[in-house]
Amino acid sequence: MKWNKKGLICNSETFELSWYKKNTMVPIPYLIDEKKLRIFITMCDEYNIGRIGYVDVNPDNPSEIFGYSKKPVIDIGEDGSFDDNGVVTASILEDSEKLYLFYSGYQSCVKVPYLIFGGLSVSEDNGETFTKISSRAPILDRLHGEICTRCAPYIIKEDGVYKMWYTADCKNGWVKKNDKLMPLYDLKYLTSDDIEKWNHSAGQTVISFNNEDEHGIAKCTLWKEDNLYKIIYSIRSLSQGYRLGYAESNDGTDFERMDDKVGIDVSTEGWDSEMIAFGERIKIKDKTYLFYCGNHYGMAGMGFAELDKG
């Protein structure tokens, strides 16, 4: 697998929006029709509080922007709710003529920096508007062993069963670096027969750390090919921030890490020279794209790469 980088699509300087001043995070592409690819993204304000909006691009050339959201399609929650300090895109699933947008909700804390739990919204007008299903409480709430982080769900439906890969606490949930608490989380797996009900048990760990420098496995994108589950995920390390990794599995739970095969890394200079994160894969006609974020957790913006056919 080799990805050819196509460049930056947008950052907070691209648009004049009062609620979009800093990071551009977790692009989630959704094909509206053959002429419109909508990329849902987290747009952060001057305090780095995220709200979900979108950018409309040409599916044949995603560098070409022809529309964007003038207001958030998903806003932060009311005070005291699980998402009162930010909402961050996670994944999209079409099901029963509805479009479900999963997201992560942030709350600021005192003794730990924050809590992050998974939320869900639904659209019945093909992604124009969304209504929160988890309006105050998350669909992924705290459980024993996963008390600070249960977020970034990626869901597919197979044989009537919803399958979720998500990020959650591991070990004691935090590690200290230079007197700053950094989160410890890896990738876990759950199933459900109801898209809205996931809080029945803690998940099974499916991808964890390769070394002591790594402290986060986050935001995956998954597809099936050649009878294999293939997955790209973000690897957070103490020494260099985020990179992308790759793994394969016969059953969706027992993954073999093959990070050297992910086919993309930081550039020698520019907007993605220090960090690449939050990749999302989509296949459109004969092209396969990978949308991702760049330096400083997306402060430098969001861009894309195209899979080499060779």
N, C-alpha and C positions, 0 to 999 in steps of 0.2 A: 504494500500500500504506500503510495506516494501522493502527497497533496501539493499542488502548485498554488502558491499564494497569489491572490488577485488584488490585495490591498485593502485599505481602510474604506469603510462605508460611511460611518458617521461618528461623531462624538458630541459633547455638549456645546461645542462652538458651531455646530452645523445649523442649529435651529435657535430661534429666539423664543424660548419658553421659560417662564418664571420658575417652574418646578423642575427644571432640568439644567443643572449647573455643574455637576461633577461626573461621577462614574456612569459608564454605560455597561450594564451587566446582563449576562445570561440571555443571549439572543435565541428566540424560539420561532423558527420559520413555519409558516402555514400557507399552503397554496390556495388562495381564494378562487382563482380561475386561471386559465392559461395565460392571461396577461397581467396578473397581479399576484405577487408573492408578498405576503404580509409578515414582517418580522416583529414579533412581540419582544420588547426589551424593557429592562428595568432602567428608568431614568432617575438619577439621584439629584436632590436639590443641594443647596449650598451647605447644608448640614449632613450631607450624604445619606439622607433618608430617601429610600426608594419608592417610586410609584411606577405602575406598569402602563406603558404606552406602546406605540408601534411605529414602524417605518414601512411604507409600501415601496417595493422595488420591482424592477423588470425581472421576471424569472429567467430570461435568456441572458441577462447581464445585471446581476444584483448591485453593481456599482451605480446603477442609474436609479436615483430616488425620484418618485413623482408624487409622493404624499406622505403625511405623517399625522399623528394624533395631536390635536390642539389641547386636549385635556386628558387626564388619566382614564384608561378604561377600567383599571382597578386601583383604588386609592387606599391609603392607610385606614385602619380601623379606628373606632372611637376609643377614647382613653380607657385603659384597663383591659382592652381586648388583646389577643395574642399577637396582633399585627399593628399595634398602635405606633410603632416606631420604624415601620418600613415593610413593603411587600416586594418580593423578588420572584421573577418568573422561574418556572421549573420545567414544565413539559405540557404538551397538548395531546388530547385523545378525542377522536371522533367516535361517537357511539350513540346509537338509537336516534339518529338525526339531530343530535346535539353536539356541541363542541365544548369539551371540558378543558379548562385551563387550570393546571395545578401550580401552586406558588408556595413560597416560604414567607412566614411572617416573623418579624423581629420585635422583641421587647427589650428595652434597656434594663439593666439590673444594678445592684450595689456590690454584692460580694463576688459575683462573676460578671463579666462585661455585658453579656446578653443571653437571651434564650431564643431559639429558632425552632418553630414548629410548622408543619405542613398544612396548607389551606387549599380550598377548592372553589372554583367559580364555574359558571355555565353560561353559554351563549346559545340562543335559539334563532339568531339572525346571522349566522355564518361569520361570527367574529367581529361584528360591529359593536355590540354592547355585551357586557357580562354582568351577571348577578352572583354575589357571593353565596355559596352554600354554607361555608364556614364563616358566618357573619361576625361572630364574636369568639367562638372557641374553635380550635383546629380539628381537622380530621386525623392528624397525627399528633397526639398529645403525649405528655410525659408518661413513662412507665418505668418500673424498676430496671436499672441498667441503662436507661435512655432518658435522663431527666433534664438535660439542657438542650440537646439537639436531636430532632427527628424531622428532617426537612428534605428539600430538593427531590421530590418523588418523580420517577419516570415510570409510566404505566403502559402496558400493552394488554390486549385481550386475546386469549387463546382458548378455544373450546369452551367458551362461556365463562371462563375464569379470568379475573383481573389479576395481573402479576405486577408487582411493584418492586423496583430497586431504588433505594433511598439512602440518604446519609444520616448517621446517628452516632451518638456517643460511643467511644470505646475507652477501655481502661478507666481512669477516673474522670475523664471528660476534658481535662485541661493540662497543659504543660507550661512552665514558666521559661521565658526567654528574655534576658535583660530586664528583669522585674516586671515583665508584661505577660499576662496570661494569654496563651494561644490555645485554640480549641484542638481537641483530639477526637477525630471522627473517621469512621470508615464506611464501606458500602454494605448495606444489608438488604434482605429480601423478604417480602410478605406476599400472601395471596388473599383474595377476598371474592365472594360472590356478589358483593354490593359495592359499587364504585364509591359510595359515600361512607362506608364503614370499614375502618382499618385499625381500630384501636384495641383489638382483641388480644394481641400478644406482641412481645418484642420480636424483632426480626432475626433471621439467620445471617450471620456474617458471610459474605461471599467474596469480597476483595479487601485485603488489609495491607499493612505496610511491608515494604521490602527491607527497610533499614531504620535506624534510630533517627535519621534526619527527617524522614517523612512524618507528618502529623495530621494529614487530612486526605481522604479520598472522597471526592465530591462531584456533584452534577454530571451524571452520566448520560450518554445517548446510546441506544441499543437497537440492533436490528438482527434479523435472521437471514443467513446466507449459507448455502452449501450444507444445510442441516445443522448449522452451528449458530449459537448465540454469540454475536460479536458486539463488543462494547468499547466505547471511548469514554474516558473519565478524566477529571482534573486531579492532579497530584500536588498537594501543598507540602512544602518542605521548609525547614527552618533556615536553610542556607540560601535558597533562591526563589522563594515564593512558589508560584504555580507553573506547572508544565502539564502536558497531556500524556496519558497513557492508554494502553490497549490490551485487551484480554479476550480469550475465547473460551466457550464452554459447550459441552454436549447437552446439558440439561438446564442451563440458566442459573445454576447455583455453585457448581464446582468449576471455577474459572482458573485458567492458567494465564498469568501475567506475561505479556510479550511486549513490553513498553518500547523496545527498540524497533517494533514494526508499526508504530503509530504513524510514521511517515511525515511528521511535521514538528518543528522546533522553533525556538526564538530566532529572529533575524539578527544579522550583524549590526543593524542600526535601525532607527525609526520607532514607530508606535508599538511594535511588538518585539522589541529587541531584548527586553528584560523579563517578560512574562507572557505566557499564553494560557488562557483558561476558559472554562465554561463552554466547551465545544458542543455543537448540535449539528447532526448530519441529516441531510434530506436529499432524496433522489427525485429529480424532475426530468422527465423524458429520458434522454440519453446522458444527462449530466448528474453528477453527484457533488453536492456542496458540503462544506464544513464551515459553519459560522462560529466565530469565537471572539474573545475579548483580549485586549492587549495589556500594556504596562500598567502597574499599580491597580490591579483588580478591575481593569476596564476604564480607568480615568483617561487613558489615551484613546479610548474608543473601541469600536466593534468593526470587524472586517470579515473576510471570507477567503476560502481556498477551494480549488476544484480538484477532484480526484483525477489523477493521471490515468488515462486509459491503456497505457502501455504495459 
